[in-house]
Amino acid sequence: MANKIYIGNISSATTDNDLFSLFSLSGQVTSAKVAISIDQKKNAGYGYVTMSDEEDMKKAILKCNNSVLKGNKIRVVMAHSIDQDENYFSNQNRFRRYRKF
């Protein structure tokens, strides 16, 4: 399972580089990505950061939760198990609920 962190309540001015630089203070960052809204003109208000190992992830959560980034108090938690698995939706059979046997 990946060491992915969910970052919520980020400002519209926050970029991938902002997340990378903030979380790199707590350990080695593998990737940092801000989610883009449907209209693709601004971010969706949340993002994900993947850390190299579990210790760095725990340290980053403790250090960065409730901190201020670009004027917003961000929420930092471990990502949900669905978000941790990159192939979750591709592994699911979307017709499973229609099976009768």
N, C-alpha and C positions, 0 to 999 in steps of 0.2 A: 504494500500500500504506500502511496506517495505521502510525503510530508507537506501537505498542502494546507495553506491558511486562507481563511475567508476574511476580507477586509470590507466592512460596511460603512455607510455614511461618509463616503469620500466626496469631496467637492468636484464640481464640473471642471475645474482647472487642473485637477490631478492627472499626471501622466504615468506611463509605465516606469519611466526613469525615476520619478519621485518615489514610487513604491520600492523600487530596487535600492535606491540610496538609503531610505529609511530602514529597511529590513536588513541591509548588509551590515549595519552596525551591530546586529545581534548574531550574525553568523554568515555562512556562505549561502547565497541565494542562487538557486538554479534557474528560476524564471519568475517574472513579475508581469502581470497582465491586468489592465483595467478593462472591465466589460463595457462594450459599446452599446448604446441604445438601438432600438429598431430603426430609427431614422438615420443612424450612423453619423450624426452631427455632433453629439456630445456623449460623455460616458454615462453609464447607467446608474452610477452611484455606489458601485461595489467593484471589487477586484479580487484576484487570487495571487498569492505568492507561494512558490514551492521552495522549500529549504532543502539543504543537502542531507541532513540527518534529523532524527527525532529530537535530540538534545537542543539543536539550534532552533527547531520549531517551537519547543516549549519555552525557551528563553525569549524568543521574539514575541510570543503571545503575551507573556508576563510583562515584558518591557514596553510594548507598543499599544496594548489595549488601553483605551480611554485617553490616548495622547492626541495632540492637536496636529493636524496635517492640512496645510493650506486653509486654515480658518475653521475647519470642521473637526469635532471630536470624533475620532474613528473608533469603530468596534472591531476588535480582532479576536477571532476564535478559530478553532480547528475546523477545517471544512467538513461538510457532511460526507458520509461514506459514498454517496452517489457522485459527488464532486471529486472525491479522491480517485475513483476508478475512471480513467479516461475512456475506456471501452464499455462502460456500463450500458448505455442505450443500444449500442450495436450488438451486444450479447443478449439482449432481451428479445424474446419472441413476441412481437406485437399482437399476434393472433392467439396467444395463450388463453385468454379469457373465453374464447369461443369453443375451446375443446370440450367435448362431453365425455371423453374416455380417460 
